[in-house]
Amino acid sequence: MRRRSLLLAAALPLPALAPGQAGAQGGAYPNRPVRLIIPWPPGQATDLMARVTAQRISEQWGQSIVPENRAGAGGMIGTDFVAKAAPDGYTVLAASTGPITTAPLVQRTPYDVERAFTPIAMIAISPYVLIVRKDFPAQTAEAFVARLKAEPGKYTYATSGTGAAAHLISLMFLSKAGLDAVHVPFQGSAPGLTAVAAGQVDFAIETLVATGSLFRQGNVRALGVSLANGTELAPELMPLARLPGLQGYDIGAFGGFMVPAATPREVVDRLAAETERALAAPEVTQRLATIGMQPSPRNAAGFREFLQRHREDFRAVIEANNIRVDG
């Protein structure tokens, strides 16, 4: 949610990334500032996650990492910029689920993810939360499922748009639970969640970042979380995977670093090692948690494996529901 995210950004001071001090000499990487392309507006969760991690890496190696927001087209503009950048390690992408996983499955993108990028490291995952209007006639996730099963097609759910991650994650839940509800797409998460809080739409499954203040202030009720093991960021929320038929429901939106394909192996390894080192710092994981991102560090191989599973999970629900954004 734009306004809430910007308020979060204001509440979470992020110092400017320090200029390079000694820097690497003799051509060793990095010997000049590194550009960090963030394909989202300032204050958005991926933006904050990337800046927190990059700040630590910059301090570790004494060289600047310069964040640059290139927002637009659901993250595809900035992502495409990195896809076409020189593969030298001096342009790094703050990668996320929308432009990397879901967009290429529902529409034409100007880049081929598997050919254009090399994964560096996964940083964190954003849990999704099932929320309902505060007067919804069910107090638990079990009662919610029973209510929807008893009255198929009666209840409505909001998403940030057809084919968006929230829409697909909601469909995964509904399909596994055998539920029928009416989709109400909005232009972004903010108006959709506002409609749930106002009682105009019955429920939504959206990020903890977007929903946390709403359910903690009593504007909506939270019934469960999308990660199978729950989340340390909201330990009171029951994993929806515990419900009958929802075993294996384990999904969220990732954030991580990628670089253009053909980036030299020694550069990839250096970036991966520095990211791993940064994520081992308690102050980094604490700041990630503060912005609603659950730390989930994975090295390049682990990140690649995660991306493959992530893509197949979304591909299955997209094909089952014949979802396309364009013709």
VOPAGU-2260 file (C-alpha; in pm, 1 decimal, decimal comma):
REM VOPAGU-2260
SITE   aa  ch    i         X         Y         Z
SITE  MET   A    0       0,0       0,0       0,0
SITE  ARG   A    1     169,7     320,5    -118,9
SITE  ARG   A    2      77,8     550,2     169,6
SITE  ARG   A    3     141,1     289,4     438,5
SITE  SER   A    4     469,2     186,8     280,9
SITE  LEU   A    5     589,1     546,6     265,8
SITE  LEU   A    6     498,7     594,6     630,5
SITE  LEU   A    7     692,2     277,9     707,9
SITE  ALA   A    8     989,0     414,5     519,1
SITE  ALA   A    9     974,1     734,8     718,0
SITE  ALA   A   10     960,1     539,4    1043,2
SITE  LEU   A   11    1255,6     324,6     943,3
SITE  PRO   A   12    1559,6     547,3     887,1
SITE  LEU   A   13    1778,5     416,9     609,0
SITE  PRO   A   14    2110,3     602,5     593,6
SITE  ALA   A   15    2247,4     691,5     254,7
SITE  LEU   A   16    2477,4     419,8     129,8
SITE  ALA   A   17    2830,6     515,7     224,0
SITE  PRO   A   18    3067,2     627,8     -48,0
SITE  GLY   A   19    3352,7     394,6    -128,4
SITE  GLN   A   20    3650,3     425,5     100,1
SITE  ALA   A   21    3952,9     220,7      -2,8
SITE  GLY   A   22    3770,5      22,2    -269,5
SITE  ALA   A   23    3920,3    -267,6    -456,6
SITE  GLN   A   24    4238,9    -188,4    -646,1
SITE  GLY   A   25    4404,6    -322,5    -958,1
SITE  GLY   A   26    4080,6    -409,6   -1133,0
SITE  ALA   A   27    3949,6    -636,3    -855,8
SITE  TYR   A   28    3573,2    -632,0    -813,9
SITE  PRO   A   29    3430,8    -390,9    -709,7
SITE  ASN   A   30    3657,9     -98,9    -791,3
SITE  ARG   A   31    3378,8     152,2    -854,9
SITE  PRO   A   32    3021,9     208,7    -731,7
SITE  VAL   A   33    2763,1     -62,0    -797,8
SITE  ARG   A   34    2414,6      36,0    -917,9
SITE  LEU   A   35    2126,7    -133,7    -739,2
SITE  ILE   A   36    1817,4    -114,7    -961,5
SITE  ILE   A   37    1493,1    -130,0    -765,2
SITE  PRO   A   38    1196,8    -170,7   -1003,5
SITE  TRP   A   39     948,3     -30,6    -750,5
SITE  PRO   A   40     878,2     311,5    -595,0
SITE  PRO   A   41    1066,6     429,8    -286,0
SITE  GLY   A   42     918,3     297,4      37,3
SITE  GLN   A   43     777,4     -21,8    -114,5
SITE  ALA   A   44     877,0    -345,2      64,9
SITE  THR   A   45    1124,5    -460,7    -201,5
SITE  ASP   A   46    1284,0    -116,0    -199,9
SITE  LEU   A   47    1331,7    -117,1     177,3
SITE  MET   A   48    1457,3    -477,5     180,0
SITE  ALA   A   49    1713,9    -408,1     -90,9
SITE  ARG   A   50    1841,4     -88,1      72,5
SITE  VAL   A   51    1880,3    -249,0     416,0
SITE  THR   A   52    2083,4    -538,1     272,2
SITE  ALA   A   53    2286,4    -325,8      30,5
SITE  GLN   A   54    2378,7     -80,2     305,4
SITE  ARG   A   55    2538,5    -361,8     500,4
SITE  ILE   A   56    2722,6    -498,5     195,6
SITE  SER   A   57    2853,4    -151,3     116,4
SITE  GLU   A   58    2993,2    -124,0     468,1
SITE  GLN   A   59    3149,9    -468,6     442,2
SITE  TRP   A   60    3348,3    -407,2     126,0
SITE  GLY   A   61    3405,1     -30,7     150,4
SITE  GLN   A   62    3253,1      44,5    -187,9
SITE  SER   A   63    2935,0     233,6    -270,7
SITE  ILE   A   64    2612,5      62,4    -371,8
SITE  VAL   A   65    2388,4     326,9    -524,5
SITE  PRO   A   66    2011,5     251,8    -511,9
SITE  GLU   A   67    1815,4     364,3    -816,6
SITE  ASN   A   68    1437,0     331,3    -836,7
SITE  ARG   A   69    1309,9     252,8   -1188,1
SITE  ALA   A   70     943,2     181,7   -1124,7
SITE  GLY   A   71     666,4     107,1   -1372,0
SITE  ALA   A   72     472,9    -169,6   -1547,3
SITE  GLY   A   73     449,0    -382,8   -1236,5
SITE  GLY   A   74     824,9    -389,5   -1190,2
SITE  MET   A   75     901,9    -484,3   -1549,8
SITE  ILE   A   76    1068,9    -157,2   -1652,6
SITE  GLY   A   77    1349,5    -176,6   -1398,7
SITE  THR   A   78    1379,8    -551,0   -1440,7
SITE  ASP   A   79    1420,0    -514,8   -1815,8
SITE  PHE   A   80    1682,1    -244,2   -1761,9
SITE  VAL   A   81    1898,0    -491,6   -1569,2
SITE  ALA   A   82    1833,6    -768,5   -1822,1
SITE  LYS   A   83    1994,6    -547,5   -2087,5
SITE  ALA   A   84    2276,3    -409,3   -1870,3
SITE  ALA   A   85    2641,8    -502,6   -1908,9
SITE  PRO   A   86    2710,0    -835,1   -1730,1
SITE  ASP   A   87    2996,3    -699,2   -1522,6
SITE  GLY   A   88    2852,4    -700,9   -1169,5
SITE  TYR   A   89    2805,2    -324,6   -1156,7
SITE  THR   A   90    2428,2    -344,0   -1214,4
SITE  VAL   A   91    2232,8    -552,4    -963,0
SITE  LEU   A   92    1856,9    -614,7    -959,8
SITE  ALA   A   93    1638,7    -610,2    -649,6
SITE  ALA   A   94    1432,2    -903,8    -773,8
SITE  SER   A   95    1080,1    -988,8    -659,3
SITE  THR   A   96     791,3   -1224,3    -734,4
SITE  GLY   A   97     587,8    -999,4    -965,8
SITE  PRO   A   98     828,7    -920,0   -1249,7
SITE  ILE   A   99    1038,4   -1236,6   -1209,5
SITE  THR   A  100     779,1   -1510,3   -1150,2
SITE  THR   A  101     419,6   -1411,8   -1215,9
SITE  ALA   A  102     437,0   -1151,7   -1494,3
SITE  PRO   A  103     616,7   -1381,1   -1743,4
SITE  LEU   A  104     348,1   -1645,2   -1683,7
SITE  VAL   A  105      47,1   -1422,2   -1752,2
SITE  GLN   A  106     171,5   -1176,6   -2014,1
SITE  ARG   A  107     447,5   -1101,4   -2261,1
SITE  THR   A  108     757,7    -955,2   -2099,7
SITE  PRO   A  109    1050,5    -787,5   -2277,1
SITE  TYR   A  110    1291,6   -1029,7   -2110,0
SITE  ASP   A  111    1325,2   -1406,4   -2065,0
SITE  VAL   A  112    1391,2   -1457,7   -1695,2
SITE  GLU   A  113    1579,7   -1786,1   -1727,9
SITE  ARG   A  114    1805,2   -1654,8   -2003,9
SITE  ALA   A  115    1845,9   -1296,4   -1887,9
SITE  PHE   A  116    1940,5   -1333,4   -1521,1
SITE  THR   A  117    2171,4   -1514,1   -1282,2
SITE  PRO   A  118    2043,0   -1550,5    -923,6
SITE  ILE   A  119    2275,7   -1419,8    -653,1
SITE  ALA   A  120    2091,4   -1473,6    -325,9
SITE  MET   A  121    1743,0   -1481,4    -182,5
SITE  ILE   A  122    1701,5   -1237,0     103,9
SITE  ALA   A  123    1350,9   -1259,2     247,1
SITE  ILE   A  124     992,7   -1368,1     193,8
SITE  SER   A  125     674,1   -1171,8     249,1
SITE  PRO   A  126     397,4   -1376,5     417,9
SITE  TYR   A  127      37,9   -1333,9     300,7
SITE  VAL   A  128    -247,3   -1305,8     549,0
SITE  LEU   A  129    -612,6   -1404,7     514,6
SITE  ILE   A  130    -816,6   -1111,0     644,0
SITE  VAL   A  131   -1195,0   -1065,7     662,1
SITE  ARG   A  132   -1419,6    -766,9     724,4
SITE  LYS   A  133   -1456,2    -720,1    1097,4
SITE  ASP   A  134   -1822,5    -828,5    1101,7
SITE  PHE   A  135   -1768,2   -1140,0     887,4
SITE  PRO   A  136   -1974,3   -1429,7    1034,0
SITE  ALA   A  137   -1673,4   -1653,0    1111,3
SITE  GLN   A  138   -1415,1   -1610,2    1383,5
SITE  THR   A  139   -1163,0   -1873,9    1275,9
SITE  ALA   A  140   -1012,1   -2001,9     953,2
SITE  GLU   A  141   -1198,5   -2331,5     998,2
SITE  ALA   A  142   -1531,7   -2150,3    1036,9
SITE  PHE   A  143   -1444,8   -1929,1     738,9
SITE  VAL   A  144   -1392,6   -2232,4     513,0
SITE  ALA   A  145   -1712,8   -2393,2     638,6
SITE  ARG   A  146   -1910,7   -2074,8     570,4
SITE  LEU   A  147   -1783,1   -2042,3     212,7
SITE  LYS   A  148   -1848,3   -2410,2     143,9
SITE  ALA   A  149   -2203,7   -2374,4     270,1
SITE  GLU   A  150   -2274,7   -2074,1      46,4
SITE  PRO   A  151   -2067,6   -2104,4    -272,3
SITE  GLY   A  152   -2046,9   -1793,5    -487,4
SITE  LYS   A  153   -2189,5   -1564,1    -220,4
SITE  TYR   A  154   -1874,8   -1404,8     -79,8
SITE  THR   A  155   -1629,8   -1165,9    -246,4
SITE  TYR   A  156   -1254,1   -1123,9    -227,1
SITE  ALA   A  157   -1034,5    -828,8    -318,9
SITE  THR   A  158    -699,0    -840,7    -496,3
SITE  SER   A  159    -454,9    -589,3    -641,2
SITE  GLY   A  160    -551,8    -694,4    -993,8
SITE  THR   A  161    -605,0    -993,0   -1221,3
SITE  GLY   A  162    -287,0   -1196,7   -1247,2
SITE  ALA   A  163    -117,6   -1016,6    -957,6
SITE  ALA   A  164      56,5   -1226,1    -693,4
SITE  ALA   A  165    -225,8   -1163,5    -443,6
SITE  HIS   A  166    -482,6   -1287,6    -695,4
SITE  LEU   A  167    -287,9   -1604,9    -769,5
SITE  ILE   A  168    -211,1   -1676,4    -403,8
SITE  SER   A  169    -582,3   -1630,4    -324,9
SITE  LEU   A  170    -674,6   -1871,4    -604,8
SITE  MET   A  171    -428,6   -2129,7    -470,2
SITE  PHE   A  172    -602,9   -2110,9    -134,6
SITE  LEU   A  173    -954,9   -2127,2    -278,8
SITE  SER   A  174    -867,2   -2415,4    -512,4
SITE  LYS   A  175    -702,2   -2626,7    -243,4
SITE  ALA   A  176    -988,9   -2564,7      -1,5
SITE  GLY   A  177   -1253,8   -2630,9    -269,4
SITE  LEU   A  178   -1413,8   -2288,4    -230,9
SITE  ASP   A  179   -1604,2   -2067,8    -475,4
SITE  ALA   A  180   -1589,5   -1690,3    -423,9
SITE  VAL   A  181   -1630,0   -1383,2    -644,8
SITE  HIS   A  182   -1313,6   -1199,6    -747,7
SITE  VAL   A  183   -1315,9    -819,4    -717,6
SITE  PRO   A  184    -994,4    -680,4    -872,0
SITE  PHE   A  185    -868,7    -335,2    -775,3
SITE  GLN   A  186    -592,0    -112,1    -908,2
SITE  GLY   A  187    -342,9    -198,2    -635,7
SITE  SER   A  188    -365,8    -338,9    -286,0
SITE  ALA   A  189    -458,9     -14,0    -108,4
SITE  PRO   A  190    -810,7      30,3    -251,6
SITE  GLY   A  191    -884,7    -339,9    -218,3
SITE  LEU   A  192    -790,7    -352,4     147,3
SITE  THR   A  193    -977,5     -28,9     209,0
SITE  ALA   A  194   -1287,5    -196,4      65,1
SITE  VAL   A  195   -1247,2    -493,1     302,4
SITE  ALA   A  196   -1199,1    -261,0     598,7
SITE  ALA   A  197   -1512,9     -70,3     493,6
SITE  GLY   A  198   -1713,4    -392,8     472,7
SITE  GLN   A  199   -1770,7    -359,1      97,3
SITE  VAL   A  200   -1573,2    -677,1      16,5
SITE  ASP   A  201   -1570,7    -985,0     238,6
SITE  PHE   A  202   -1206,7   -1091,5     247,4
SITE  ALA   A  203    -860,2   -1070,7      96,6
SITE  ILE   A  204    -528,4   -1252,4     108,3
SITE  GLU   A  205    -256,1    -989,5     102,1
SITE  THR   A  206      93,6    -931,2     236,0
SITE  LEU   A  207     163,3    -893,3     604,8
SITE  VAL   A  208     328,8    -562,0     514,0
SITE  ALA   A  209      -2,5    -433,5     377,0
SITE  THR   A  210    -242,1    -594,7     625,7
SITE  GLY   A  211     -50,9    -581,7     954,5
SITE  SER   A  212    -160,9    -240,3    1074,9
SITE  LEU   A  213    -520,1    -307,3     964,5
SITE  PHE   A  214    -572,4    -621,4    1171,7
SITE  ARG   A  215    -362,9    -500,7    1465,6
SITE  GLN   A  216    -578,9    -187,5    1488,0
SITE  GLY   A  217    -900,9    -390,9    1462,4
SITE  ASN   A  218   -1010,8    -260,1    1123,6
SITE  VAL   A  219   -1023,5    -616,6     988,1
SITE  ARG   A  220    -972,0    -962,5    1139,7
SITE  ALA   A  221    -680,5   -1188,0    1048,2
SITE  LEU   A  222    -754,0   -1561,7    1029,4
SITE  GLY   A  223    -430,8   -1719,6     910,1
SITE  VAL   A  224    -101,1   -1691,1     725,5
SITE  SER   A  225      16,1   -1842,7     396,4
SITE  LEU   A  226     349,5   -1988,6     514,8
SITE  ALA   A  227     328,4   -2353,7     618,9
SITE  ASN   A  228     543,5   -2299,3     927,5
SITE  GLY   A  229     381,4   -1971,0    1021,1
SITE  THR   A  230     583,5   -1654,0    1059,6
SITE  GLU   A  231     791,5   -1516,6    1342,6
SITE  LEU   A  232     667,3   -1172,7    1239,8
SITE  ALA   A  233     312,4   -1257,1    1352,7
SITE  PRO   A  234     336,6   -1577,4    1559,7
SITE  GLU   A  235     -27,6   -1548,0    1663,4
SITE  LEU   A  236    -143,7   -1631,0    1308,8
SITE  MET   A  237    -223,6   -1993,8    1235,2
SITE  PRO   A  238     -70,7   -2142,7     918,2
SITE  LEU   A  239    -353,8   -2199,9     672,1
SITE  ALA   A  240    -176,7   -2522,9     573,4
SITE  ARG   A  241    -314,9   -2679,7     892,5
SITE  LEU   A  242    -666,6   -2673,0     752,1
SITE  PRO   A  243    -805,8   -2992,3     593,7
SITE  GLY   A  244    -721,3   -3002,4     222,9
SITE  LEU   A  245    -466,4   -2721,9     251,4
SITE  GLN   A  246    -165,1   -2933,4     335,3
SITE  GLY   A  247     126,1   -2804,1     130,4
SITE  TYR   A  248     -14,1   -2451,4     105,0
SITE  ASP   A  249     312,5   -2267,4     153,9
SITE  ILE   A  250     351,5   -1952,4     -51,5
SITE  GLY   A  251     474,1   -1595,5     -22,6
SITE  ALA   A  252     644,4   -1323,5    -224,9
SITE  PHE   A  253    1023,4   -1333,9    -234,8
SITE  GLY   A  254    1290,7   -1067,0    -249,7
SITE  GLY   A  255    1649,7   -1119,2    -356,5
SITE  PHE   A  256    1939,4   -1008,7    -575,6
SITE  MET   A  257    2002,8   -1104,6    -938,4
SITE  VAL   A  258    2247,6    -988,4   -1205,4
SITE  PRO   A  259    2251,7   -1007,4   -1585,6
SITE  ALA   A  260    2331,2   -1348,8   -1728,6
SITE  ALA   A  261    2695,4   -1397,0   -1835,0
SITE  THR   A  262    2821,1   -1204,3   -1532,0
SITE  PRO   A  263    3161,6   -1360,8   -1450,8
SITE  ARG   A  264    3151,5   -1643,6   -1198,8
SITE  GLU   A  265    3402,1   -1475,5    -965,9
SITE  VAL   A  266    3179,3   -1166,7    -951,3
SITE  VAL   A  267    2867,7   -1374,2    -884,4
SITE  ASP   A  268    3049,7   -1561,4    -607,7
SITE  ARG   A  269    3171,9   -1238,2    -447,8
SITE  LEU   A  270    2825,8   -1082,5    -450,0
SITE  ALA   A  271    2672,0   -1401,9    -312,5
SITE  ALA   A  272    2928,5   -1426,3     -32,2
SITE  GLU   A  273    2885,5   -1064,1      67,6
SITE  THR   A  274    2505,4   -1097,6      68,5
SITE  GLU   A  275    2525,0   -1411,1     282,9
SITE  ARG   A  276    2756,3   -1230,5     522,4
SITE  ALA   A  277    2521,6    -933,2     541,9
SITE  LEU   A  278    2219,7   -1152,0     617,5
SITE  ALA   A  279    2406,9   -1315,7     905,5
SITE  ALA   A  280    2413,5    -980,1    1086,3
SITE  PRO   A  281    2138,4    -963,9    1352,7
SITE  GLU   A  282    2077,1    -593,8    1289,2
SITE  VAL   A  283    1998,9    -668,2     922,4
SITE  THR   A  284    1751,0    -946,1    1000,3
SITE  GLN   A  285    1590,6    -725,8    1264,7
SITE  ARG   A  286    1543,9    -440,6    1019,4
SITE  LEU   A  287    1399,5    -677,6     759,1
SITE  ALA   A  288    1149,4    -799,0    1017,7
SITE  THR   A  289    1058,6    -438,9    1099,8
SITE  ILE   A  290     947,5    -381,5     741,0
SITE  GLY   A  291     740,8    -703,6     736,9
SITE  MET   A  292     988,1    -920,7     543,8
SITE  GLN   A  293    1073,1   -1255,7     701,8
SITE  PRO   A  294    1445,3   -1324,6     653,0
SITE  SER   A  295    1487,6   -1630,7     432,8
SITE  PRO   A  296    1850,0   -1638,0     317,3
SITE  ARG   A  297    1939,2   -1879,1      37,4
SITE  ASN   A  298    2260,1   -1897,5    -161,2
SITE  ALA   A  299    2264,7   -1888,5    -541,1
SITE  ALA   A  300    2188,8   -2260,9    -578,2
SITE  GLY   A  301    1916,6   -2252,0    -314,4
SITE  PHE   A  302    1765,9   -1940,0    -468,1
SITE  ARG   A  303    1760,4   -2100,8    -811,9
SITE  GLU   A  304    1585,5   -2409,1    -672,5
SITE  PHE   A  305    1333,3   -2189,8    -490,0
SITE  LEU   A  306    1260,4   -1995,2    -809,9
SITE  GLN   A  307    1188,3   -2317,1   -1000,4
SITE  ARG   A  308     939,9   -2437,6    -737,2
SITE  HIS   A  309     789,9   -2089,9    -704,2
SITE  ARG   A  310     734,9   -2069,3   -1080,2
SITE  GLU   A  311     571,2   -2411,9   -1098,3
SITE  ASP   A  312     335,7   -2333,7    -808,6
SITE  PHE   A  313     215,4   -2023,7    -991,0
SITE  ARG   A  314     212,2   -2189,6   -1331,4
SITE  ALA   A  315     -24,8   -2459,0   -1202,5
SITE  VAL   A  316    -284,1   -2213,5   -1071,2
SITE  ILE   A  317    -254,0   -1989,7   -1379,6
SITE  GLU   A  318    -314,0   -2279,0   -1618,5
SITE  ALA   A  319    -596,1   -2423,5   -1408,1
SITE  ASN   A  320    -778,1   -2088,7   -1417,5
SITE  ASN   A  321    -673,3   -1984,4   -1770,6
SITE  ILE   A  322    -542,5   -1647,6   -1655,0
SITE  ARG   A  323    -393,0   -1401,8   -1903,1
SITE  VAL   A  324    -339,7   -1029,0   -1867,1
SITE  ASP   A  325    -308,1    -964,2   -2238,2
SITE  GLY   A  326    -439,1   -1144,2   -2545,7
